[in-house]
Amino acid sequence: MTDRQSAGHSRARELTLEERAQLLAGESHWKTYDAPGAGIPSLFLSDGPHGLRKQESAQDCMGIAESRPATCFPTASALACSFDPELAERVGAAIGEEARRQGVDVVLGPGVNIKRHPLCGRNFEYFSEDPVVSGELGAAMVRGIQSRGVGACLKHFAANSQEHARMVSDSVVDERTLRELYLAPFEYVVRHARPWSVMTAYNKLNGVYCSEHEWLLREVLRGEWGFDGAVASDWGAMSSSVASVRAGLDLCMPGSRPDHARALVEAVRSGNLEEGCVNEAASHIERLARRAKACQAKGSVGGASGSSLSDEEFYRAHADLAREAAAQSAVLLKNDGVLPLNLDARVAVIGAFARMPRYQGSGSSRINPKIIDNIWYRLEQHGVAAEYADGYDPTTGDADERQLLEAEALAARSDMAVVVAGLPARYESEGFDRKLMIMPRGMRELIDRVCAANPRTVVVLQGGAPMEMPWRDRPAAILLMYLSGCQGGGAAVDVLVGDVNPSGKLAETWPVDLAQTALGASYPDMDNEVLYREGPFVGYRYYDAVDVEPAFPFGHGESYTEFSYEGLEVRVRAGLEVSFTLRNIGSRVGAEVAQVYIAPVADVVPPPCPVQWLAGFAKIELEPGEERRVVLRLDETAFRKWDATLHCWRIYPGEYEVRVASSSRDVRLAASIAVGDGLSAFNPEQARRRHGISEEQSMSDQALIPSLHVPEIYRHPIPGCFTRPESARAFVELYTRPLPERPPVTPFTIDSTVSDMGARWLGRRLYRIIDWVMAEPTSKMNRDQRAMMQEMAADMPLRSLTTSGVPLESVKGFVSMLNGHYLTGFIYAVRSLFRK
């Protein structure tokens, strides 16, 4: 039975067409409509990738107005380094408990988008450059949230990989890369964790807005993956009401949007939209509401017992979990023996982040922390003899000569120095991408001078994404905390003093500099047509293919103990069984993240093909001297590759190497296996029927694979090849079909951007209206938030004014005026605005 057929069995069918259409947009910024006549309750949605951001009075989607206090857990960029799905599930469960306590029905998260480039301003919200890590941790978090009777909303679907012009840009991705990298984590989460809802991305995908992408929403999400939840738009992402609902969008957010229901009713009555589409969407909203309310009616779900605790006890328990998560996610990038620090040593603590930590990102995920600590306080609490110096300004990262001299002097008279530095909040945020990969100059100079004054210097880094470290050979140790949440200070100290043995591993490659990355300074793409011209060569896949050594490779992380690997056995058993013995040969208890990579031998897999790819991982804790036989069972998806000619998954038979590694560049064990029909997910008969090929025409299965010309750049990539002009031409060949048509600047539409208006004299005058609309919300912003809004404003589509309360009819009136219909457009715009 199809979704459209099953929709008729819901109580939403009892509602009038107008009432059903009303369910398909928000009643307010965070709430959905109820339908008492059909017993459908209203839902409250809230941001929450790494903690809850519930707003109850002033409402916005950029983290500007205050929200109710909640626990700020480590961001996804940090938590991913734990490589610990069980820990991620516990964090998700805690977020679900807080949602229940605050009356939130759906948490907007997690985000599982692939980190295409280190400069993406929103990378701190995403787990990894690798789809296996993103998928497994994302699924774990969804399971945790939903175990508490609260819905998770998986986002941002799909290929949302840059913030510049994010609401109008077109992510143009070849079919194979799209399937293997950018859709893969969503597929894993949908299949293994069954999220109650999915959020569509702002951007277009191959020429079509994600919110009105029928192939993406109906064929792939619901048809192939079996998704049975509700599909919601990102806030302000929907362009066309009718096209979106026809394509499979269920909920337009934020509200109120009475124009949405009117457009749907008119389209049904004019025959431009099947009523079944409205019925189907209404049934999905009803199912979501009933799931949430049914779980809440049962009371405590999945062991959630927070309701019996006082507020203080409840949030203290979650703060303890946040500290544990941050400590387990900390990555020791290097250590020349200075750590763990000697508790009797005189320690110089240098850097304003030690007292005013950078613990979370900016934008819609900005949490109002219930409890917060810092490194300085926790060191004092530990009884460490420490003195402090600011070192730099915490807002800008700039350092004056007085601050530098004070830091040098303090370091010189101390036994060791701990410099806390990284990226200030203004360097990375939702809404804009970083311009460079560098840290503030003041922080860089501070590290150089402190290391010169005291070679026993430890640098603790706080920030959401990789940064250039030309100084990395100077400190004795580097501890990466990423954005470690409200208890990151205690977690960092736990690692520094040795109470916790660091076990985090990098879930993304840290390059030497921006020039070393696949796209270099050509990211973000300033053209609204964003060609994913590097294809599958993202992250470690690129560095392996071009054979360059990054500063720190994917999967890297040191420990206070050592591990040995031996006795590898690989068996093909309805998938792959990989077993080996892991031994702790050091003197401390510790945990190791063992990683399994698959590497095809010779030309088994047609190009473009990575040298190797991660297939699975396990985190194992061992006492000193303890050994354990580790067994990883991988299903056939570990070998699958997308065939872009037959449009299906297949496994290419031949020889593969199975590698067990401590990082992508530290392979400890390897074994070759032959993969044949026993492991194949490819169905030749099905492919023959699909493509009309008779058995007589096909001498072998290989005859079903037409040979495609793959440009040399994808067969044998070299450093910097994807930054050259010819890479765009090569991508067109890889894409194999005409590129999506680029929309003209004129005539103007509601999707035209604020900067597009500058093409007309009247448009430049209408900037004043935009300023007037934005005056009230921007008056509440700090300097960094205002800079963020200014960066975003030029690339915002005119329809995004609806999120500030401007009626869509007024926006259409403005557009009409821009297209030369001055009087009628003015009347339409002003009448709708004042009616509002």
N, C-alpha and C positions, 0 to 999 in steps of 0.2 A: 504494500500500500504506500503510495507517495505521500509526501508532506501535505500536498494540496488536498488530497483525498481525506487524510486523517484529520485535517483541520475541521471538517464538518462534525467531528465527534466532541469538540470542546464546547463549553458553555458560552464561549465568546460568540458562537453562532446565534445565540438567542438575542444578541444586541442588534441594534439598527446598524446600517452601514456607517452612519455618521459616528456612532459610538465606537464601533470597531476601529475606524480610521483614527479616532482621537487617541486610542491606546498606543498608536505607533509613533508618538513624539512625547517628549517630556512635558510634565505639567509645570516644572520649574527647572532651575539649573541642575538639581540633583535628584528630583523625584519624578516618578512616572505617574500617570493617571490611574485611578482606580475605576472599577465598574461594579458598583454595589449590586446592580440587578443581576449580574452573572457571578457574583461572589469573587470577583477578581480584586485583590488588594493593591494598594499603591506600594511601590518599592523605593527605598532610599539607596542611591549609589554614591560611592565615595572613592576618591583616589586612594591608592594604597599599595604600590609596588613593594615598598620596604617599610611600611608603617601606615597607619590610618591618618587621613587628612579630612576629617569631617568638618564642614562649614555649616553653621546654622543660621547666621544672620547675613553678613555680607558674603557674596558668592562669586567666585571666579575660578578659572581653570589654569591659572598660572602661579598659584602659591603666593598671591599678594596679600589677601585678607587673612586674618587670623583664623585658626581652626582649633578644635578642641584638643587638649593635650593628649598625647599618645606616645607609645614607645617607638623610637626611631631605630630600626634594626640596620645592620650593614646593608648598603646598596647592593644591587645584583653584581656589579663589577667586583665587589669584595667577596660576597658570599660564594660566587662561582669558584673562587680560589680554594675553597674548602674541599671541592670535589666530593661533597658528602650529601647525597640525596636525603638521607635520614635527617640530617641537621636542617636542610632546607624545608623539609616537611614539618618539622617542629616549629620553625619560624613561621611558616604559613599558618599552622594551627594557632599560634599565639596571635597573629594578625586577625584571624577569624574570630578568636575569643574577644578581642577588643572591639571588633565590628559588632558582635552580638551585644556586648555591653553598652555600646553607643547607639544601638538601633539601626545599624547599617545592614542592608540586605545583600548588596553586591559590592565586592572590592574590585576596583579597576586595576587589575594586574594578575599575574606578572607579565613583563615584556620579554619576548624571546627573539627579538630581531637580531640578526647577525651583525657583528661589529665589522663593517666593511673597511673602515679606515680609522686610525687613532684620533683624528680631529673631530669626529662627530660629536656635537655638543651634548648629545643625550646618551653617550656610551655608558655613563655611570649607571643608567637604568637597565642595561642589558647584560646578559651573563657572559657571552663569549663570542669569539670569532669562529667557533666550531659548533656545528649543529648537534652533535651528540651531547656535548656538555650542556648546551642551551636547552635541548629537549628533555634530558633527564632531570635537570634541576628545576626547569619550569614545570614539569609534570609533578615533581615532588611538592613544589609550593602550592600548586592547584589542589592536590590531594589534601594538603594540610588545611588550607583555607576552607575547603568544602566539607572537611570532616567535622567542622563546627557549625554546620547548617547555614553557611553563608556562601553565596555564589562567587566564583572567581571569574574574571573577565580577561581572557587571554588577548594580548595586544602586541604590536600594531600590525594588522594583517593587510598587506604584506609588502616586503621589499622597501621598508621605511628605513633608509640608511643615511640620510643627511637632513639637517635642520634648515639649511638655507632654502627658501622658497618651498618649504615642505608642504604647503597647502595647495600648490598648483604644479609642482614639478612632476615629471613623468619618468618613473624608473623603468628604463628599457633594458630588459634582461633576456639573454638567450634561454631557450627552453630547458636545456640541460642544467645550466647553472641555477636557474630558478628552482628546479625540483631538488637538486642535490644539496644546495646550501640554504636558500632563503625560505623555501616552504618546508623543508625537512623538520626543523624543530617544532613548527606548528602541527605538522602531521603527527609527530611523536606524542605531543601533549594531548591532542584530541583523541588519539587512539588509546592511550594508556591512562589518562586521568579524567577524561570526559568532562571538560569544563562546562559550566552552565551557560556561559556566554563568551562571545568573541567580539573584539572591537576592530572595526575596519580602520585602516591607515588613512591619513590625509591625502597622500600622493596618488597619482595615477600609476597603473601598472600596465606597461605596453600599450599606452594610449587611452586607457579607460580608468576613470576614478575607481578606487577600490570599493567605495560604497555603492557603486552601480555596476560592478563587474560580475556579470552572470556566470561566466566560466569559473571565476575564483570562488564565488559564494555557493552556487548551486552544483556545478559539476564536480568541483574538487572538494570543497569543505563538507557539503552535505552528501553528495553522491558517492565520492570515492572513500572519504574518511568516516562517513556515518555520523556526522555531528548532528545532535538533536536539540541543541540549545537555541538561545536567542542571539542574533547578530545585531550589535549596536554600532552606531557611527562614533568616531572620535568627536570631541566637542567642536562643532562647526565644520565637520568634514563633508557633510552631505551637500551635493550640488543640485541634483534634480530629484524632487520627491517621487515622481512617477517612475523614472528610470531606476531609482534605487530600490523601491519596493518590488518592481518587476524583477529586478536582478536577485533579490533575496535579502535585502536589508529589512530588519524588523523594527528597529527603534532609532529614531532621529533624536540626537541630543546636542545641546541642551534645549530645554523649553523656556518659556512657552513658545510654541510654533503653531498657532491656529491655522496658518496658511498651509501647513503640511496636510492636515486632515481635509481641508477644503479642496486642495489640488487632487487628492486621491479620490474623493467622492465625485468630483467633476469628471475625472478621467474614467472612472468606472461607468458613470452614466452616459458618457459620450462614446463608450466602446474602446477607449484608448488603453484601458487596463482591465485585465481579468479580475473579477471580484474575488476569485479564488486566491489571488495573490494577497489581497487584504485579509481574507480569512486565515490564510496560512500564517501571515505575520502576527495577527492578533492571537492565534493559538500558541505561537512561540512565546509571546509576552505572558500569556496566561500560564503556560507551563513553568516559566521562570518564576513568576509570582507564587504559584502553588508550591513549587519545590522549596522556596525560601520559607514561606509561612508554615508549611507542613513540618519542616525540621524544627522551627522555632516553637511550634506548639508542643513538640515532644520534650521541650526543656533542654537539659544537658545532653549534648550530642558528642559522640566520639571521645568521651572522657573529659570533656570540658567541664570543669568544676569551679570556674572563676566566680560564678554568682554567689558562692558561699564565702568568698573572701572580701575583706575590706578593700577599699581603693588602694590603700598603701601596700597591703600584702600582695594584691593582684599585680600592680605595676612593678613592685620590687622583684617579684618572680620573673616577670618579663624582662626587666633590666638585667637580671642575672643571665637569662638566655641570650640577650643581645651581646653581653660581654663574652659569653662562651663562643657565640657565633663569630664574633670579631677575632677572638684569639685563634680559633681553628682556621680562620681564613687568612691570617697574617702570613706574608711570604718573606722569608729570609733570602734576599737576593744574593748576599755575599757575607762572609764572616771569616776574618783572619784570626779568630781565636779570642777576640775581645769580648764576645758574648758567650754565655750569660755574664752580665756585669758582676763585679765583686761588690757585695753589699757594704763592705768596709771602705770602698773607694770614695774619694771626694769627686763628685760628679758636677760638671757644668751643664746646665740645661739651657739651651739657647734656641730662641725662636718663639715668636708670639703664638704660633699654633699650639705650643705646649700648654698655654693657658686658655686660649680662645681657639679651640680646635676647628678644623674644617672636617666635618663629620657627615655631611649630606650634600646633595646637589640642589640646584635651584629649578624652579618651575612647578609643575603640577604635583610633583612628588615631595614638595617641601613640607616636612613634618614639624609640628610644634611639640618638642620633646617634653615628656612628663618629668624625666630625670636625666641629668647630663653630668658627665665628669670630664676630666682632662688629665694629661700625662703628669703635669706638675703636682697636682693634688694627690694622685695615686702614688707617685714616688715618695712624697712626704709621708703618706699613710704607711708606706712600706718601711719607713725609717731610714731611707737613703739620705746621706749627707750631701745635699745639693744646693747650689746657688743658681740664680736665674738671671738671664739677660734677654731683652726683647729681640734684638738682632735685626728686626725689620718691622715695617708696618703691616698688620695682618690683613688689611683691606686691599692694599696695592701690591704688597711684596717688595716695595722699595726699601732700601737701607741707606741711611746717611752715614757719614764718616764717624760721627760720635758713636752710633750703634755698633758699627763694625769694630772700632777700637775697643769698646767695652767688651764685646764678645771675644775678641782675640785675647785680651788680658785675662778674662775669666778662664778661658780654655787653657791658657799657658800655665796658670797656677793650680789647675785641677789635675787629678789622676786620669780622668777621661772626660770626653765631651759627648753630649747627645744633642744633635741639631735636629729640630723638628721643622720641616719645610714642605713645599709642594706647590699646589695650584690654588690661588685665592678663588673665591666664589665667582668673581667677575670673569674668570678665564673659561668657564665651562657652564653651560646651562641649556635646558630645553629652550628652543626658539632660535638659537644661533650656533654656528660651528666655530671651533677655535681657528684662529688665523695661522698660528705657528704651534710647534710642539714644545717650545722652550718654557722653562720656568721663569719667573721674574728675575731680572738681572741682579737685584739686591740679594735675593736668596742664593743665586749662584756664586756671587762674590763672597757672601758670608760663608758658604761651605768651603770655598777655596782657602780663605784666610784662617778659618778655625782649624782645618786639617793641617795647614802649615804650622799653626801654633801648637797643635797637639795631634800627633799621628794616631792616637788611640781615640778616634772620633767615630761615633755611630750616627748615621743619618736615618731619621724616621720620616718616611714620605706619606703625606696625606694628599689625596687627589683622586679624581674619578677615572683617569685614563693615562696611558703612557706619556711620558715626558722625556725630552732629551736630557742625558746625564753625561756631559763631557767631563765631569768631575768624578765619575764613578770609580776610577782607580785610586783615588786619594783616601777616602774613608776606610777604616778597618772593617766596617760592617754597614750594610744597608738593609733596613727593615721596611717593607712596603705594607702599609695599612689600608691603602685605597681610601674610600669614604666608609669608615667602619662603624657609623652609628653613634648613638648617644652614650655608649659605654666603651667606645674605642680607646679612651685614655687608659682605663683599667686593663683592657685587653693588651695594649701595647706594653704596658709595664709588666704584665704577667709573662710576656715573652722575653722582655729585656732582662728580667731578673732570673729567668729560668724556671718559674713556676709552671709554665706551659712550654713544651717543646714545639717549636714552629713546625707546621706540617702543610701549610698552604702551598699551592702550586699555581703558576700563572695560567689563567684561562685565556690569555691573549699574548701574542708576541710583543716584546718591547724592543722596537728598532733602535739602532744607534742614533739616527736622526731622521728628519722628515724626508730627505732625499732618498733614503734607503727603502722607503715604503713603496708599494706597488704603484700608487697614484701620485706620490710626491706632493708637490705644491699645487697640482691640478685639482685637488680636492679642497673644498666642495666644488662640484660642477656649477659654475655660475650661470650656465645656460639651463633653462627650465627643462630641456630634454636631457636627462641624465643617462648617458650610455654606460652600462656596466661593462666597460671594455676590457677589464682584466679577467672576465669570465670566472672560472672556478678558482683562480689563483688569488685567494684571499688569505691573509694571515700567514700561518706557517706553510700553507700550501704554496704560497709565492716564494718565500725564502728558501724552501727546499728546492723548488723548480729552478731558481736562478743561482742556487748554490752560494748564498752569501750568509755571513754569520751575524745575527742580530746581537744587540746588547745582551738580551736575556731571552732565551727561546721559550716557546709555548711549552707548558708543563714543567718549567723549571721552578725549583724551590729547595733551599738547603735546610738542614736539620742539625740539632745538637748531638745526633747519633748517626750511625752509618748502617746501610742495609746492603745485603748481598742477595743476588738472584741466582738460582741454579735449577737444573733438572726440568727443563722445558719439555712438555709433551703437548702435541696438538692432534686432536682427533676431529674428523668430520662426522658429526652425529646430528642429523636434522638441524644443521647449523654448524657451529664451530665450538669445540670445547678446548679451552686453553688452560693448562695447569702448570704450575711451577712452584718452587719452594722459595719463600722469602724469609730471610733471617736478619734479626737485629744484632749486628756485630759490634755495637757501641756499648756505652756504659749508662745510657739513659733510656727510659721508656719513650717511645716515639711512634709516630704513624707515618706510613709511606703511601703515596698515591702511585700505584702501579698502573701503567697505561699500555694498552694493546693497540698497535698500528697494523694496518694491512698495506702491503706494498706489492703491486703487480710487477711481475718480472717481464723484462723486454717490452714487447708491444701487445700484451694481452688485451689491455683495454684501449680502445681507440682514443686519439686525442680529441679535445684537450683533457689531459688526465693528470692529477697530482702524483707526485712521487710516492706519497703515502697519505693515509688518512686515519684518524682516530676511530677505532671501532668499539672500544669499551674501556672501562677503568674500574678500579676498586681501591678503597682506602682501608688500610690494614694497620691496626695498632699492635705493637709487640713490646713485651718486656725485654730488658737487656738479656741477650743470649737466646731468646725465644725464637723458634722458627715455626712456620705454618705453611701447609700446602694450600695454595690459593688456586681456586678454580673459577674461571670466568666462562660462562656459557653465552655465546653470541648467536643470534638467529641469522637467517640468510640475508637480512638487510645489511649486514656488515660488508657484504661483497657487492651489493646491487649498485648499478649505474643506470642512469636514464638514457634510453635510446631515443634521440630526438627525431629519427626518421620514422620509427614505428610508434612513437608516443607511448612508450610503456617502460616499466622497469625490466631489466634483464641482468643476468650474471654471466659474464664472459668466461668461458672455460679456459683453463690454462694454469700456469704455475704462478703462485703467489708466495710472498714471504710474510710470515706472521712475526711481528717484532714485539717483544716485551721490553718496556723502557721506563726510565725514571723521568725522562722528558723527551720531547720530539727530537732532540739532538743527543740524547744519552741512552742509546739502545744497549740493553744488558744481555738479552737472549734473542735468538732468531731461529726460525725453522721454516723450511719450504714445504708447501703442500700443493697438490694438484687438485684443482676444482673442476668438476665435470657436471654431468647431468644430474647427479644425485643432489647437488646443491642448487640447481637452476630454478629460478622463479619465472623463467621465460617460457611462454607457451607458444610453440611454433604454429600449432593449428589455429589458435585464436588470432595470431598475427596474419596468417594466410587469409582467414575469413575477412578480417578487418580491411585488408588491402587488396582483396580480390585476386589472390595468387593461388593457382591450382597446385596440387601436389606434384603434377608432372612438370610444371614450370620451375619448381624448386628442387634442385639436385641435392641441396643440403640446407640446413638452417641458416648457414652463412649467406646463402643466396637471398635471404630475406632482408639482408642488411645492405641497402644501397650505399655505395661509397660516396662520401661527401668530401668535398675539398675543404680541408681545414688549413687556414693560413699558417705560415711558418711561425709566426709570433706565438701561436698557441701550441705548436708542436715542440718548439725548443725556445721557451722564453729566456730572455737575458735581462740583466738588471736595467731598470729604467725603460723597458720597451713599451710599457703601457702609458707612459707620459708623452710619447712622441706623437706627432700629428697623424702618422700613418696607422696608428693603433685604432683610430676611429674607422678608417676604411676597412681594416681587418675585422673589426667587430661587425660591420655590416655583412661581411661574408659569413661570419659565425652565426649571426642572427637568422640567416637563410630566408628571410622574407622581407618585404618592404618595411622600412621603419614607420612607426605611427606618424600620421599627419600632424604637423604642428599647427595649433590654432592661430589664426591671424590676430593681430592686436585689435583691429577694427573689423566689423562693428563690435562695440563693447558688449560684454555680457556680465552677469553677476559673478562669473569666475575671473573677470579681468582684475588685475592687481591695482593697488593704490599707485604704484609707480607707472603702470600703463596709462593712468589718467593724465600723466604729464604730457602725453602726445597731443592733448587738446588744451586750448586756452581756458575753456570752462573747467576742465579737469583740474588745472592748477588752482583755480579759485575754489573748487569744491574741497580742496585740502582743508580749508577752514572749517568745513562741516565735520570732517573727520576729527580735526583737533578738538572741536566742540564736544563731539561724542566721547572722545577719549580723555577729556580734561578731568572729569570726576574720578575715574579709576586711577589715572596716573598720579593724581594728587596724593594718593595714599602710598605711593611706591618710594622705596629708597633709591639712591643714586644708581646702584647696579641694576635694579629692576627697571628703572626708567631707560637705562641704556639698552637693556634687553628688549624692551618694547619698541624703542626706536629702530633697533636692528631688524625686528620682525615686521614693523609696520609697512615698509615699502613693498614687501612681497606678500602681504595679506590680500586675499581676494575680497572684493566688495561684499560678497555674501557673508563674510565673517562678522560684519557689523551686527548681524542678528544675535550674536552671542553677547553683545553689549545692550540688547534690548531694542534695537532698531527693527521695526517690522520689515519683513521681506518685501512688501509692497512699496515701502519707501525706497529700499535699495533699488528695486526695479524702476522706480521713478527717476532716481539719480542716473541710472544707466540710460534711460530714455533721453534724458537731457544731454548726456555725453554723446549720444548718437544723433543729436540735432533736433530732437522733438522738445524744444525748450518749454513751451507753455504747458502742454499736456503732461510732460514729465514732471515739471515743477508742481503742478496741481496735485498730481498723483502722489508725489513724494511727501509734500507738506501735509496733505489731508490725512494720509496714513500715519504720519509721525505724530500729528496732534491728536488723532483719534487714540493712539497708543497712550 
